[in-house]
Amino acid sequence: MILCSSAVLNVAFANYSFDDHVVKFSLSYTGEEYDKRRDIFNSNIAFIDAHNANENKSYRAGINQFTHLTPEEFNIYASSGK
């Protein structure tokens, strides 16, 4: 996944950081796992921003409790029936 700096994020997400996400959803990461989850989060924010910039899309994407997961991890969670 492509990583992006917060400088290129959509204004709607510019003030919402990974640390905000961790607090909002009561997550706990340290060390390398924190760095990995932050990078995934930033990549997903870049995807959301690009998606929402496309006026031809029929829906708008947003941040939720899964924004720190890879698509593969989300698919495993979604298919588990939880």
C-alpha positions as CSV (number, residue, x, y, z in Angstrom):
1,M,0.0,0.0,0.0
2,I,1.1,3.5,-0.6
3,L,1.7,5.7,2.4
4,C,0.9,9.3,2.5
5,S,1.7,12.2,4.7
6,S,-0.9,14.1,6.6
7,A,-0.1,17.1,4.4
8,V,-2.0,15.7,1.5
9,L,-5.0,14.4,3.3
10,N,-8.5,15.7,2.7
11,V,-9.4,18.6,4.9
12,A,-12.1,16.5,6.6
13,F,-9.4,14.1,7.9
14,A,-6.6,16.6,8.4
15,N,-7.2,17.0,12.1
16,Y,-7.9,13.3,12.8
17,S,-4.7,11.4,13.5
18,F,-3.9,7.8,14.2
19,D,-3.5,8.7,17.8
20,D,-7.1,10.1,17.8
21,H,-8.2,6.8,16.2
22,V,-6.5,4.7,18.9
23,V,-8.2,6.7,21.6
24,K,-11.6,6.7,20.0
25,F,-11.7,3.0,19.4
26,S,-9.8,2.0,22.6
27,L,-6.9,0.4,20.7
28,S,-3.5,-0.4,22.2
29,Y,-0.4,-0.8,20.2
30,T,3.3,-0.4,21.0
31,G,6.6,-0.5,19.1
32,E,6.6,-2.0,15.6
33,E,2.9,-3.0,15.8
34,Y,2.0,0.7,16.5
35,D,4.1,1.8,13.5
36,K,2.6,-0.9,11.2
37,R,-1.0,0.1,12.3
38,R,-0.3,3.8,11.8
39,D,1.1,3.2,8.3
40,I,-2.0,1.1,7.4
41,F,-4.3,3.8,8.8
42,N,-2.5,6.5,6.8
43,S,-2.7,4.3,3.6
44,N,-6.4,3.8,4.2
45,I,-6.9,7.5,4.8
46,A,-5.2,8.2,1.4
47,F,-7.6,5.6,-0.2
48,I,-10.6,7.3,1.4
49,D,-9.5,10.7,0.3
50,A,-8.9,9.6,-3.3
51,H,-12.2,7.8,-3.4
52,N,-14.1,10.8,-2.1
53,A,-12.4,13.1,-4.6
54,N,-13.9,11.1,-7.5
55,E,-17.3,12.7,-8.2
56,N,-18.4,9.6,-10.2
57,K,-18.5,7.4,-7.1
58,S,-22.0,6.6,-5.8
59,Y,-21.0,6.7,-2.1
60,R,-18.6,8.5,0.2
61,A,-16.1,6.5,2.2
62,G,-15.2,7.4,5.8
63,I,-13.2,6.5,8.9
64,N,-14.6,3.8,11.1
65,Q,-13.4,1.2,13.6
66,F,-11.7,-0.8,10.8
67,T,-9.5,2.0,9.3
68,H,-6.4,0.5,11.0
69,L,-6.9,-2.9,9.3
70,T,-5.6,-4.0,5.9
71,P,-8.3,-5.1,3.4
72,E,-7.2,-8.7,4.0
73,E,-7.6,-8.4,7.7
74,F,-11.0,-6.7,7.3
75,N,-12.2,-9.5,5.0
76,I,-11.1,-12.1,7.6
77,Y,-13.0,-10.2,10.3
78,A,-16.1,-9.7,8.1
79,S,-16.3,-13.3,7.1
80,S,-15.9,-14.6,10.7
81,G,-19.5,-13.5,11.5
82,K,-18.5,-11.4,14.5
